[in-house]
């Protein structure tokens, strides 16, 4: 199984990267896209961006975040 990188706490860097990548996907493929971050928690500094809907957030189960396979 391939693991995709996720942060325990999503921050401004994660948010900027998600927005950039969604913009690239839309621009170069013509496919509508939306910026989304996955993390157990969000940094307070990006809460407004998430609440506004500019970036989506998929919350990871913190209890399972560090479980090994």
Predicted model as a PDB file, atoms N, CA, C, CB and O in Angstrom, pLDDT in the B-factor column:
MODEL        1                                                                  
ATOM      1  N   UNK A   1       0.839  -1.173   0.000  1.00 43.00           N  
ATOM      2  CA  UNK A   1       0.000   0.000   0.000  1.00 43.00           C  
ATOM      3  C   UNK A   1       0.888   1.242   0.000  1.00 43.00           C  
ATOM      4  CB  UNK A   1      -0.957  -0.005   1.215  1.00 43.00           C  
ATOM      5  O   UNK A   1       1.833   1.332   0.784  1.00 43.00           O  
ATOM      6  N   UNK A   2       0.592   2.181  -0.862  1.00 46.00           N  
ATOM      7  CA  UNK A   2       1.342   3.430  -0.929  1.00 46.00           C  
ATOM      8  C   UNK A   2       0.773   4.409   0.079  1.00 46.00           C  
ATOM      9  CB  UNK A   2       1.305   4.028  -2.354  1.00 46.00           C  
ATOM     10  O   UNK A   2      -0.439   4.615   0.143  1.00 46.00           O  
ATOM     11  N   UNK A   3       1.645   5.006   0.858  1.00 54.00           N  
ATOM     12  CA  UNK A   3       1.206   6.005   1.830  1.00 54.00           C  
ATOM     13  C   UNK A   3       1.398   7.386   1.245  1.00 54.00           C  
ATOM     14  CB  UNK A   3       1.977   5.866   3.165  1.00 54.00           C  
ATOM     15  O   UNK A   3       2.430   7.681   0.641  1.00 54.00           O  
ATOM     16  N   UNK A   4       0.411   8.220   1.425  1.00 53.00           N  
ATOM     17  CA  UNK A   4       0.515   9.605   1.017  1.00 53.00           C  
ATOM     18  C   UNK A   4       0.902  10.426   2.236  1.00 53.00           C  
ATOM     19  CB  UNK A   4      -0.815  10.114   0.389  1.00 53.00           C  
ATOM     20  O   UNK A   4       0.404  10.164   3.330  1.00 53.00           O  
ATOM     21  N   UNK A   5       1.775  11.411   2.076  1.00 59.00           N  
ATOM     22  CA  UNK A   5       2.195  12.201   3.222  1.00 59.00           C  
ATOM     23  C   UNK A   5       1.042  13.030   3.781  1.00 59.00           C  
ATOM     24  CB  UNK A   5       3.353  13.109   2.838  1.00 59.00           C  
ATOM     25  O   UNK A   5       0.274  13.640   3.036  1.00 59.00           O  
ATOM     26  N   UNK A   6       0.942  13.036   5.072  1.00 63.00           N  
ATOM     27  CA  UNK A   6      -0.023  13.866   5.784  1.00 63.00           C  
ATOM     28  C   UNK A   6       0.692  14.454   6.982  1.00 63.00           C  
ATOM     29  CB  UNK A   6      -1.293  13.050   6.218  1.00 63.00           C  
ATOM     30  O   UNK A   6       1.646  13.878   7.504  1.00 63.00           O  
ATOM     31  N   UNK A   7       0.223  15.591   7.399  1.00 66.00           N  
ATOM     32  CA  UNK A   7       0.799  16.235   8.567  1.00 66.00           C  
ATOM     33  C   UNK A   7      -0.078  15.963   9.777  1.00 66.00           C  
ATOM     34  CB  UNK A   7       0.962  17.751   8.339  1.00 66.00           C  
ATOM     35  O   UNK A   7      -1.297  15.842   9.654  1.00 66.00           O  
ATOM     36  N   UNK A   8       0.536  15.867  10.931  1.00 79.00           N  
ATOM     37  CA  UNK A   8      -0.257  15.755  12.157  1.00 79.00           C  
ATOM     38  C   UNK A   8      -1.064  17.023  12.340  1.00 79.00           C  
ATOM     39  CB  UNK A   8       0.647  15.497  13.394  1.00 79.00           C  
ATOM     40  O   UNK A   8      -2.256  16.966  12.639  1.00 79.00           O  
ATOM     41  N   UNK A   9      -0.418  18.174  12.161  1.00 86.00           N  
ATOM     42  CA  UNK A   9      -1.095  19.461  12.257  1.00 86.00           C  
ATOM     43  C   UNK A   9      -0.879  20.218  10.951  1.00 86.00           C  
ATOM     44  CB  UNK A   9      -0.574  20.286  13.477  1.00 86.00           C  
ATOM     45  O   UNK A   9       0.253  20.550  10.599  1.00 86.00           O  
ATOM     46  N   UNK A  10      -1.962  20.486  10.239  1.00 89.00           N  
ATOM     47  CA  UNK A  10      -1.860  21.239   8.984  1.00 89.00           C  
ATOM     48  C   UNK A  10      -1.561  22.693   9.310  1.00 89.00           C  
ATOM     49  CB  UNK A  10      -3.171  21.120   8.139  1.00 89.00           C  
ATOM     50  O   UNK A  10      -2.170  23.280  10.204  1.00 89.00           O  
ATOM     51  N   UNK A  11      -0.619  23.264   8.579  1.00 91.00           N  
ATOM     52  CA  UNK A  11      -0.235  24.651   8.835  1.00 91.00           C  
ATOM     53  C   UNK A  11      -0.287  25.461   7.542  1.00 91.00           C  
ATOM     54  CB  UNK A  11       1.177  24.719   9.456  1.00 91.00           C  
ATOM     55  O   UNK A  11      -0.789  24.990   6.521  1.00 91.00           O  
ATOM     56  N   UNK A  12       0.231  26.668   7.599  1.00 93.00           N  
ATOM     57  CA  UNK A  12       0.189  27.562   6.439  1.00 93.00           C  
ATOM     58  C   UNK A  12       0.937  26.982   5.242  1.00 93.00           C  
ATOM     59  CB  UNK A  12       0.776  28.917   6.802  1.00 93.00           C  
ATOM     60  O   UNK A  12       0.503  27.141   4.102  1.00 93.00           O  
ATOM     61  N   UNK A  13       2.038  26.323   5.494  1.00 93.00           N  
ATOM     62  CA  UNK A  13       2.815  25.736   4.397  1.00 93.00           C  
ATOM     63  C   UNK A  13       2.004  24.655   3.694  1.00 93.00           C  
ATOM     64  CB  UNK A  13       4.147  25.151   4.920  1.00 93.00           C  
ATOM     65  O   UNK A  13       1.969  24.612   2.465  1.00 93.00           O  
ATOM     66  N   UNK A  14       1.353  23.783   4.455  1.00 92.00           N  
ATOM     67  CA  UNK A  14       0.513  22.733   3.864  1.00 92.00           C  
ATOM     68  C   UNK A  14      -0.622  23.346   3.044  1.00 92.00           C  
ATOM     69  CB  UNK A  14      -0.063  21.815   4.966  1.00 92.00           C  
ATOM     70  O   UNK A  14      -0.954  22.865   1.960  1.00 92.00           O  
ATOM     71  N   UNK A  15      -1.202  24.403   3.573  1.00 94.00           N  
ATOM     72  CA  UNK A  15      -2.324  25.062   2.909  1.00 94.00           C  
ATOM     73  C   UNK A  15      -1.881  25.711   1.602  1.00 94.00           C  
ATOM     74  CB  UNK A  15      -2.949  26.112   3.833  1.00 94.00           C  
ATOM     75  O   UNK A  15      -2.540  25.553   0.574  1.00 94.00           O  
ATOM     76  N   UNK A  16      -0.781  26.431   1.638  1.00 94.00           N  
ATOM     77  CA  UNK A  16      -0.269  27.064   0.413  1.00 94.00           C  
ATOM     78  C   UNK A  16       0.056  26.019  -0.651  1.00 94.00           C  
ATOM     79  CB  UNK A  16       0.986  27.904   0.725  1.00 94.00           C  
ATOM     80  O   UNK A  16      -0.240  26.212  -1.830  1.00 94.00           O  
ATOM     81  N   UNK A  17       0.662  24.919  -0.233  1.00 93.00           N  
ATOM     82  CA  UNK A  17       1.030  23.857  -1.177  1.00 93.00           C  
ATOM     83  C   UNK A  17      -0.227  23.222  -1.784  1.00 93.00           C  
ATOM     84  CB  UNK A  17       1.892  22.775  -0.471  1.00 93.00           C  
ATOM     85  O   UNK A  17      -0.258  22.958  -2.985  1.00 93.00           O  
ATOM     86  N   UNK A  18      -1.245  22.979  -0.987  1.00 94.00           N  
ATOM     87  CA  UNK A  18      -2.491  22.394  -1.491  1.00 94.00           C  
ATOM     88  C   UNK A  18      -3.164  23.334  -2.488  1.00 94.00           C  
ATOM     89  CB  UNK A  18      -3.451  22.081  -0.327  1.00 94.00           C  
ATOM     90  O   UNK A  18      -3.671  22.894  -3.520  1.00 94.00           O  
ATOM     91  N   UNK A  19      -3.166  24.618  -2.177  1.00 95.00           N  
ATOM     92  CA  UNK A  19      -3.772  25.600  -3.079  1.00 95.00           C  
ATOM     93  C   UNK A  19      -2.989  25.684  -4.386  1.00 95.00           C  
ATOM     94  CB  UNK A  19      -3.835  26.986  -2.407  1.00 95.00           C  
ATOM     95  O   UNK A  19      -3.585  25.753  -5.461  1.00 95.00           O  
ATOM     96  N   UNK A  20      -1.671  25.679  -4.304  1.00 96.00           N  
ATOM     97  CA  UNK A  20      -0.825  25.719  -5.504  1.00 96.00           C  
ATOM     98  C   UNK A  20      -1.061  24.491  -6.380  1.00 96.00           C  
ATOM     99  CB  UNK A  20       0.662  25.809  -5.113  1.00 96.00           C  
ATOM    100  O   UNK A  20      -1.220  24.608  -7.595  1.00 96.00           O  
ATOM    101  N   UNK A  21      -1.082  23.317  -5.756  1.00 95.00           N  
ATOM    102  CA  UNK A  21      -1.242  22.087  -6.526  1.00 95.00           C  
ATOM    103  C   UNK A  21      -2.623  21.995  -7.172  1.00 95.00           C  
ATOM    104  CB  UNK A  21      -1.007  20.878  -5.633  1.00 95.00           C  
ATOM    105  O   UNK A  21      -2.746  21.514  -8.298  1.00 95.00           O  
ATOM    106  N   UNK A  22      -3.651  22.445  -6.479  1.00 96.00           N  
ATOM    107  CA  UNK A  22      -4.996  22.450  -7.061  1.00 96.00           C  
ATOM    108  C   UNK A  22      -5.044  23.410  -8.252  1.00 96.00           C  
ATOM    109  CB  UNK A  22      -6.055  22.851  -5.995  1.00 96.00           C  
ATOM    110  O   UNK A  22      -5.671  23.118  -9.270  1.00 96.00           O  
ATOM    111  N   UNK A  23      -4.387  24.537  -8.114  1.00 96.00           N  
ATOM    112  CA  UNK A  23      -4.334  25.513  -9.205  1.00 96.00           C  
ATOM    113  C   UNK A  23      -3.598  24.922 -10.414  1.00 96.00           C  
ATOM    114  CB  UNK A  23      -3.638  26.816  -8.734  1.00 96.00           C  
ATOM    115  O   UNK A  23      -4.046  25.078 -11.550  1.00 96.00           O  
ATOM    116  N   UNK A  24      -2.461  24.241 -10.167  1.00 96.00           N  
ATOM    117  CA  UNK A  24      -1.715  23.608 -11.267  1.00 96.00           C  
ATOM    118  C   UNK A  24      -2.566  22.539 -11.956  1.00 96.00           C  
ATOM    119  CB  UNK A  24      -0.400  22.981 -10.741  1.00 96.00           C  
ATOM    120  O   UNK A  24      -2.604  22.476 -13.185  1.00 96.00           O  
ATOM    121  N   UNK A  25      -3.239  21.713 -11.184  1.00 95.00           N  
ATOM    122  CA  UNK A  25      -4.056  20.657 -11.761  1.00 95.00           C  
ATOM    123  C   UNK A  25      -5.125  21.243 -12.672  1.00 95.00           C  
ATOM    124  CB  UNK A  25      -4.700  19.814 -10.660  1.00 95.00           C  
ATOM    125  O   UNK A  25      -5.338  20.759 -13.783  1.00 95.00           O  
ATOM    126  N   UNK A  26      -5.786  22.273 -12.204  1.00 96.00           N  
ATOM    127  CA  UNK A  26      -6.830  22.915 -13.015  1.00 96.00           C  
ATOM    128  C   UNK A  26      -6.241  23.566 -14.256  1.00 96.00           C  
ATOM    129  CB  UNK A  26      -7.585  23.961 -12.189  1.00 96.00           C  
ATOM    130  O   UNK A  26      -6.790  23.444 -15.351  1.00 96.00           O  
ATOM    131  N   UNK A  27      -5.133  24.251 -14.083  1.00 96.00           N  
ATOM    132  CA  UNK A  27      -4.527  24.981 -15.198  1.00 96.00           C  
ATOM    133  C   UNK A  27      -4.001  24.058 -16.295  1.00 96.00           C  
ATOM    134  CB  UNK A  27      -3.400  25.849 -14.688  1.00 96.00           C  
ATOM    135  O   UNK A  27      -4.216  24.313 -17.480  1.00 96.00           O  
ATOM    136  N   UNK A  28      -3.317  22.997 -15.905  1.00 96.00           N  
ATOM    137  CA  UNK A  28      -2.647  22.156 -16.891  1.00 96.00           C  
ATOM    138  C   UNK A  28      -3.483  20.990 -17.405  1.00 96.00           C  
ATOM    139  CB  UNK A  28      -1.397  21.627 -16.307  1.00 96.00           C  
ATOM    140  O   UNK A  28      -3.182  20.429 -18.458  1.00 96.00           O  
ATOM    141  N   UNK A  29      -4.528  20.623 -16.673  1.00 96.00           N  
ATOM    142  CA  UNK A  29      -5.342  19.498 -17.125  1.00 96.00           C  
ATOM    143  C   UNK A  29      -6.744  19.916 -17.538  1.00 96.00           C  
ATOM    144  CB  UNK A  29      -5.427  18.459 -16.041  1.00 96.00           C  
ATOM    145  O   UNK A  29      -7.439  19.180 -18.238  1.00 96.00           O  
ATOM    146  N   UNK A  30      -7.155  21.097 -17.103  1.00 94.00           N  
ATOM    147  CA  UNK A  30      -8.514  21.536 -17.383  1.00 94.00           C  
ATOM    148  C   UNK A  30      -9.546  20.899 -16.478  1.00 94.00           C  
ATOM    149  CB  UNK A  30      -8.854  21.244 -18.800  1.00 94.00           C  
ATOM    150  O   UNK A  30     -10.746  21.100 -16.662  1.00 94.00           O  
ATOM    151  N   UNK A  31      -9.088  20.128 -15.498  1.00 92.00           N  
ATOM    152  CA  UNK A  31      -9.987  19.463 -14.551  1.00 92.00           C  
ATOM    153  C   UNK A  31     -10.196  20.384 -13.355  1.00 92.00           C  
ATOM    154  CB  UNK A  31      -9.413  18.076 -14.097  1.00 92.00           C  
ATOM    155  O   UNK A  31      -9.235  20.839 -12.736  1.00 92.00           O  
ATOM    156  N   UNK A  32     -11.444  20.651 -13.040  1.00 93.00           N  
ATOM    157  CA  UNK A  32     -11.730  21.476 -11.865  1.00 93.00           C  
ATOM    158  C   UNK A  32     -11.175  20.773 -10.631  1.00 93.00           C  
ATOM    159  CB  UNK A  32     -13.267  21.738 -11.715  1.00 93.00           C  
ATOM    160  O   UNK A  32     -11.312  19.557 -10.493  1.00 93.00           O  
ATOM    161  N   UNK A  33     -10.560  21.519  -9.749  1.00 94.00           N  
ATOM    162  CA  UNK A  33      -9.965  20.905  -8.563  1.00 94.00           C  
ATOM    163  C   UNK A  33     -10.172  21.805  -7.355  1.00 94.00           C  
ATOM    164  CB  UNK A  33      -8.461  20.631  -8.779  1.00 94.00           C  
ATOM    165  O   UNK A  33     -10.474  22.992  -7.482  1.00 94.00           O  
ATOM    166  N   UNK A  34     -10.004  21.215  -6.195  1.00 95.00           N  
ATOM    167  CA  UNK A  34     -10.182  21.926  -4.937  1.00 95.00           C  
ATOM    168  C   UNK A  34      -9.016  21.593  -4.024  1.00 95.00           C  
ATOM    169  CB  UNK A  34     -11.538  21.561  -4.267  1.00 95.00           C  
ATOM    170  O   UNK A  34      -8.590  20.441  -3.944  1.00 95.00           O  
ATOM    171  N   UNK A  35      -8.509  22.592  -3.345  1.00 95.00           N  
ATOM    172  CA  UNK A  35      -7.405  22.378  -2.401  1.00 95.00           C  
ATOM    173  C   UNK A  35      -7.948  21.729  -1.133  1.00 95.00           C  
ATOM    174  CB  UNK A  35      -6.683  23.722  -2.066  1.00 95.00           C  
ATOM    175  O   UNK A  35      -8.937  22.188  -0.562  1.00 95.00           O  
ATOM    176  N   UNK A  36      -7.288  20.657  -0.701  1.00 94.00           N  
ATOM    177  CA  UNK A  36      -7.681  19.942   0.512  1.00 94.00           C  
ATOM    178  C   UNK A  36      -6.420  19.535   1.257  1.00 94.00           C  
ATOM    179  CB  UNK A  36      -8.562  18.695   0.179  1.00 94.00           C  
ATOM    180  O   UNK A  36      -5.440  19.107   0.647  1.00 94.00           O  
ATOM    181  N   UNK A  37      -6.449  19.668   2.576  1.00 93.00           N  
ATOM    182  CA  UNK A  37      -5.364  19.167   3.421  1.00 93.00           C  
ATOM    183  C   UNK A  37      -5.920  18.060   4.307  1.00 93.00           C  
ATOM    184  CB  UNK A  37      -4.734  20.314   4.283  1.00 93.00           C  
ATOM    185  O   UNK A  37      -7.092  18.069   4.682  1.00 93.00           O  
ATOM    186  N   UNK A  38      -5.051  17.106   4.634  1.00 89.00           N  
ATOM    187  CA  UNK A  38      -5.422  16.054   5.574  1.00 89.00           C  
ATOM    188  C   UNK A  38      -4.491  16.154   6.768  1.00 89.00           C  
ATOM    189  CB  UNK A  38      -5.348  14.634   4.913  1.00 89.00           C  
ATOM    190  O   UNK A  38      -3.274  16.264   6.618  1.00 89.00           O  
ATOM    191  N   UNK A  39      -5.071  16.116   7.940  1.00 89.00           N  
ATOM    192  CA  UNK A  39      -4.282  16.216   9.165  1.00 89.00           C  
ATOM    193  C   UNK A  39      -5.182  15.876  10.352  1.00 89.00           C  
ATOM    194  CB  UNK A  39      -3.658  17.646   9.325  1.00 89.00           C  
ATOM    195  O   UNK A  39      -6.408  15.936  10.255  1.00 89.00           O  
ATOM    196  N   UNK A  40      -4.565  15.525  11.450  1.00 87.00           N  
ATOM    197  CA  UNK A  40      -5.338  15.277  12.667  1.00 87.00           C  
ATOM    198  C   UNK A  40      -5.847  16.586  13.257  1.00 87.00           C  
ATOM    199  CB  UNK A  40      -4.488  14.524  13.701  1.00 87.00           C  
ATOM    200  O   UNK A  40      -6.933  16.640  13.834  1.00 87.00           O  
ATOM    201  N   UNK A  41      -5.056  17.626  13.107  1.00 90.00           N  
ATOM    202  CA  UNK A  41      -5.421  18.946  13.646  1.00 90.00           C  
ATOM    203  C   UNK A  41      -5.052  20.026  12.645  1.00 90.00           C  
ATOM    204  CB  UNK A  41      -4.720  19.208  15.007  1.00 90.00           C  
ATOM    205  O   UNK A  41      -4.271  19.797  11.721  1.00 90.00           O  
ATOM    206  N   UNK A  42      -5.629  21.216  12.843  1.00 90.00           N  
ATOM    207  CA  UNK A  42      -5.238  22.358  12.028  1.00 90.00           C  
ATOM    208  C   UNK A  42      -4.650  23.438  12.919  1.00 90.00           C  
ATOM    209  CB  UNK A  42      -6.440  22.904  11.229  1.00 90.00           C  
ATOM    210  O   UNK A  42      -5.080  23.634  14.056  1.00 90.00           O  
ATOM    211  N   UNK A  43      -3.673  24.124  12.388  1.00 91.00           N  
ATOM    212  CA  UNK A  43      -3.056  25.259  13.055  1.00 91.00           C  
ATOM    213  C   UNK A  43      -4.092  26.381  13.111  1.00 91.00           C  
ATOM    214  CB  UNK A  43      -1.746  25.720  12.316  1.00 91.00           C  
ATOM    215  O   UNK A  43      -4.815  26.607  12.140  1.00 91.00           O  
ATOM    216  N   UNK A  44      -4.165  27.071  14.221  1.00 92.00           N  
ATOM    217  CA  UNK A  44      -5.134  28.156  14.384  1.00 92.00           C  
ATOM    218  C   UNK A  44      -5.021  29.206  13.291  1.00 92.00           C  
ATOM    219  CB  UNK A  44      -4.955  28.811  15.731  1.00 92.00           C  
ATOM    220  O   UNK A  44      -6.014  29.846  12.943  1.00 92.00           O  
ATOM    221  N   UNK A  45      -3.825  29.392  12.744  1.00 93.00           N  
ATOM    222  CA  UNK A  45      -3.613  30.419  11.720  1.00 93.00           C  
ATOM    223  C   UNK A  45      -4.296  30.102  10.389  1.00 93.00           C  
ATOM    224  CB  UNK A  45      -2.137  30.603  11.488  1.00 93.00           C  
ATOM    225  O   UNK A  45      -4.478  31.001   9.568  1.00 93.00           O  
ATOM    226  N   UNK A  46      -4.675  28.844  10.159  1.00 93.00           N  
ATOM    227  CA  UNK A  46      -5.360  28.514   8.907  1.00 93.00           C  
ATOM    228  C   UNK A  46      -6.840  28.208   9.126  1.00 93.00           C  
ATOM    229  CB  UNK A  46      -4.684  27.327   8.239  1.00 93.00           C  
ATOM    230  O   UNK A  46      -7.550  27.869   8.179  1.00 93.00           O  
ATOM    231  N   UNK A  47      -7.296  28.322  10.344  1.00 92.00           N  
ATOM    232  CA  UNK A  47      -8.696  28.014  10.641  1.00 92.00           C  
ATOM    233  C   UNK A  47      -9.647  28.844   9.782  1.00 92.00           C  
ATOM    234  CB  UNK A  47      -8.987  28.255  12.124  1.00 92.00           C  
ATOM    235  O   UNK A  47     -10.654  28.320   9.306  1.00 92.00           O  
ATOM    236  N   UNK A  48      -9.354  30.106   9.577  1.00 93.00           N  
ATOM    237  CA  UNK A  48     -10.204  30.974   8.764  1.00 93.00           C  
ATOM    238  C   UNK A  48     -10.273  30.530   7.317  1.00 93.00           C  
ATOM    239  CB  UNK A  48      -9.708  32.391   8.831  1.00 93.00           C  
ATOM    240  O   UNK A  48     -11.329  30.602   6.689  1.00 93.00           O  
ATOM    241  N   UNK A  49      -9.150  30.070   6.786  1.00 94.00           N  
ATOM    242  CA  UNK A  49      -9.099  29.587   5.405  1.00 94.00           C  
ATOM    243  C   UNK A  49      -9.953  28.335   5.252  1.00 94.00           C  
ATOM    244  CB  UNK A  49      -7.643  29.297   4.981  1.00 94.00           C  
ATOM    245  O   UNK A  49     -10.632  28.157   4.241  1.00 94.00           O  
ATOM    246  N   UNK A  50      -9.916  27.478   6.252  1.00 93.00           N  
ATOM    247  CA  UNK A  50     -10.731  26.252   6.233  1.00 93.00           C  
ATOM    248  C   UNK A  50     -12.208  26.615   6.382  1.00 93.00           C  
ATOM    249  CB  UNK A  50     -10.293  25.273   7.370  1.00 93.00           C  
ATOM    250  O   UNK A  50     -13.054  26.128   5.632  1.00 93.00           O  
ATOM    251  N   UNK A  51     -12.506  27.471   7.352  1.00 94.00           N  
ATOM    252  CA  UNK A  51     -13.900  27.854   7.608  1.00 94.00           C  
ATOM    253  C   UNK A  51     -14.523  28.571   6.412  1.00 94.00           C  
ATOM    254  CB  UNK A  51     -13.981  28.748   8.842  1.00 94.00           C  
ATOM    255  O   UNK A  51     -15.723  28.440   6.173  1.00 94.00           O  
ATOM    256  N   UNK A  52     -13.727  29.322   5.663  1.00 95.00           N  
ATOM    257  CA  UNK A  52     -14.246  30.045   4.499  1.00 95.00           C  
ATOM    258  C   UNK A  52     -14.542  29.106   3.329  1.00 95.00           C  
ATOM    259  CB  UNK A  52     -13.251  31.117   4.061  1.00 95.00           C  
ATOM    260  O   UNK A  52     -15.254  29.477   2.396  1.00 95.00           O  
ATOM    261  N   UNK A  53     -13.993  27.888   3.381  1.00 94.00           N  
ATOM    262  CA  UNK A  53     -14.177  26.940   2.290  1.00 94.00           C  
ATOM    263  C   UNK A  53     -13.135  27.066   1.197  1.00 94.00           C  
ATOM    264  CB  UNK A  53     -15.530  27.113   1.700  1.00 94.00           C  
ATOM    265  O   UNK A  53     -13.183  26.339   0.205  1.00 94.00           O  
ATOM    266  N   UNK A  54     -12.192  27.985   1.369  1.00 94.00           N  
ATOM    267  CA  UNK A  54     -11.139  28.156   0.372  1.00 94.00           C  
ATOM    268  C   UNK A  54     -10.281  26.900   0.255  1.00 94.00           C  
ATOM    269  CB  UNK A  54     -10.264  29.359   0.724  1.00 94.00           C  
ATOM    270  O   UNK A  54      -9.801  26.560  -0.826  1.00 94.00           O  
ATOM    271  N   UNK A  55     -10.096  26.216   1.387  1.00 96.00           N  
ATOM    272  CA  UNK A  55      -9.369  24.949   1.448  1.00 96.00           C  
ATOM    273  C   UNK A  55     -10.201  23.977   2.268  1.00 96.00           C  
ATOM    274  CB  UNK A  55      -7.936  25.132   2.066  1.00 96.00           C  
ATOM    275  O   UNK A  55     -10.711  24.322   3.334  1.00 96.00           O  
ATOM    276  N   UNK A  56     -10.330  22.760   1.761  1.00 95.00           N  
ATOM    277  CA  UNK A  56     -11.034  21.728   2.509  1.00 95.00           C  
ATOM    278  C   UNK A  56     -10.088  21.041   3.479  1.00 95.00           C  
ATOM    279  CB  UNK A  56     -11.663  20.701   1.559  1.00 95.00           C  
ATOM    280  O   UNK A  56      -8.870  21.075   3.302  1.00 95.00           O  
ATOM    281  N   UNK A  57     -10.652  20.424   4.495  1.00 93.00           N  
ATOM    282  CA  UNK A  57      -9.850  19.707   5.484  1.00 93.00           C  
ATOM    283  C   UNK A  57     -10.492  18.369   5.758  1.00 93.00           C  
ATOM    284  CB  UNK A  57      -9.704  20.522   6.792  1.00 93.00           C  
ATOM    285  O   UNK A  57     -11.665  18.293   6.124  1.00 93.00           O  
ATOM    286  N   UNK A  58      -9.719  17.314   5.580  1.00 90.00           N  
ATOM    287  CA  UNK A  58     -10.150  15.973   5.971  1.00 90.00           C  
ATOM    288  C   UNK A  58      -9.433  15.661   7.269  1.00 90.00           C  
ATOM    289  CB  UNK A  58      -9.841  14.891   4.851  1.00 90.00           C  
ATOM    290  O   UNK A  58      -8.207  15.548   7.298  1.00 90.00           O  
ATOM    291  N   UNK A  59     -10.194  15.521   8.339  1.00 88.00           N  
ATOM    292  CA  UNK A  59      -9.585  15.281   9.642  1.00 88.00           C  
ATOM    293  C   UNK A  59      -9.259  13.804   9.823  1.00 88.00           C  
ATOM    294  CB  UNK A  59     -10.511  15.761  10.763  1.00 88.00           C  
ATOM    295  O   UNK A  59     -10.122  12.938   9.683  1.00 88.00           O  
ATOM    296  N   UNK A  60      -8.009  13.541  10.136  1.00 85.00           N  
ATOM    297  CA  UNK A  60      -7.553  12.188  10.410  1.00 85.00           C  
ATOM    298  C   UNK A  60      -7.837  11.834  11.859  1.00 85.00           C  
ATOM    299  CB  UNK A  60      -6.054  12.040  10.100  1.00 85.00           C  
ATOM    300  O   UNK A  60      -7.856  12.707  12.727  1.00 85.00           O  
ATOM    301  N   UNK A  61      -8.057  10.563  12.117  1.00 83.00           N  
ATOM    302  CA  UNK A  61      -8.273  10.090  13.478  1.00 83.00           C  
ATOM    303  C   UNK A  61      -6.929  10.122  14.206  1.00 83.00           C  
ATOM    304  CB  UNK A  61      -8.898   8.645  13.491  1.00 83.00           C  
ATOM    305  O   UNK A  61      -6.032   9.331  13.912  1.00 83.00           O  
ATOM    306  N   UNK A  62      -6.807  11.025  15.136  1.00 79.00           N  
ATOM    307  CA  UNK A  62      -5.535  11.210  15.832  1.00 79.00           C  
ATOM    308  C   UNK A  62      -5.083   9.946  16.548  1.00 79.00           C  
ATOM    309  CB  UNK A  62      -5.646  12.347  16.825  1.00 79.00           C  
ATOM    310  O   UNK A  62      -3.881   9.706  16.664  1.00 79.00           O  
ATOM    311  N   UNK A  63      -6.004   9.146  17.022  1.00 77.00           N  
ATOM    312  CA  UNK A  63      -5.637   7.904  17.724  1.00 77.00           C  
ATOM    313  C   UNK A  63      -4.941   6.926  16.790  1.00 77.00           C  
ATOM    314  CB  UNK A  63      -6.881   7.243  18.333  1.00 77.00           C  
ATOM    315  O   UNK A  63      -4.116   6.124  17.229  1.00 77.00           O  
ATOM    316  N   UNK A  64      -5.266   6.989  15.516  1.00 70.00           N  
ATOM    317  CA  UNK A  64      -4.691   6.046  14.560  1.00 70.00           C  
ATOM    318  C   UNK A  64      -3.556   6.658  13.757  1.00 70.00           C  
ATOM    319  CB  UNK A  64      -5.759   5.542  13.623  1.00 70.00           C  
ATOM    320  O   UNK A  64      -2.907   5.968  12.971  1.00 70.00           O  
ATOM    321  N   UNK A  65      -3.312   7.945  13.948  1.00 62.00           N  
ATOM    322  CA  UNK A  65      -2.328   8.658  13.123  1.00 62.00           C  
ATOM    323  C   UNK A  65      -0.948   8.013  13.212  1.00 62.00           C  
ATOM    324  CB  UNK A  65      -2.241  10.126  13.549  1.00 62.00           C  
ATOM    325  O   UNK A  65      -0.242   7.920  12.208  1.00 62.00           O  
ATOM    326  N   UNK A  66      -0.566   7.574  14.389  1.00 63.00           N  
ATOM    327  CA  UNK A  66       0.779   7.025  14.573  1.00 63.00           C  
ATOM    328  C   UNK A  66       0.808   5.518  14.608  1.00 63.00           C  
ATOM    329  CB  UNK A  66       1.377   7.553  15.831  1.00 63.00           C  
ATOM    330  O   UNK A  66       1.858   4.940  14.886  1.00 63.00           O  
ATOM    331  N   UNK A  67      -0.322   4.843  14.333  1.00 59.00           N  
ATOM    332  CA  UNK A  67      -0.339   3.379  14.333  1.00 59.00           C  
ATOM    333  C   UNK A  67       0.534   2.847  13.210  1.00 59.00           C  
ATOM    334  CB  UNK A  67      -1.780   2.847  14.188  1.00 59.00           C  
ATOM    335  O   UNK A  67       0.497   3.350  12.087  1.00 59.00           O  
ATOM    336  N   UNK A  68       1.301   1.850  13.517  1.00 51.00           N  
ATOM    337  CA  UNK A  68       2.123   1.199  12.496  1.00 51.00           C  
ATOM    338  C   UNK A  68       1.318   0.061  11.888  1.00 51.00           C  
ATOM    339  CB  UNK A  68       3.471   0.675  13.095  1.00 51.00           C  
ATOM    340  O   UNK A  68       0.449  -0.523  12.536  1.00 51.00           O  
ATOM    341  N   UNK A  69       1.619  -0.239  10.646  1.00 49.00           N  
ATOM    342  CA  UNK A  69       0.935  -1.355   9.988  1.00 49.00           C  
ATOM    343  C   UNK A  69       1.665  -2.626  10.276  1.00 49.00           C  
ATOM    344  CB  UNK A  69       0.827  -1.135   8.477  1.00 49.00           C  
ATOM    345  O   UNK A  69       1.256  -3.691   9.815  1.00 49.00           O  
TER     346      UNK A  69                                                      
ENDMDL                                                                          
END                                                                             
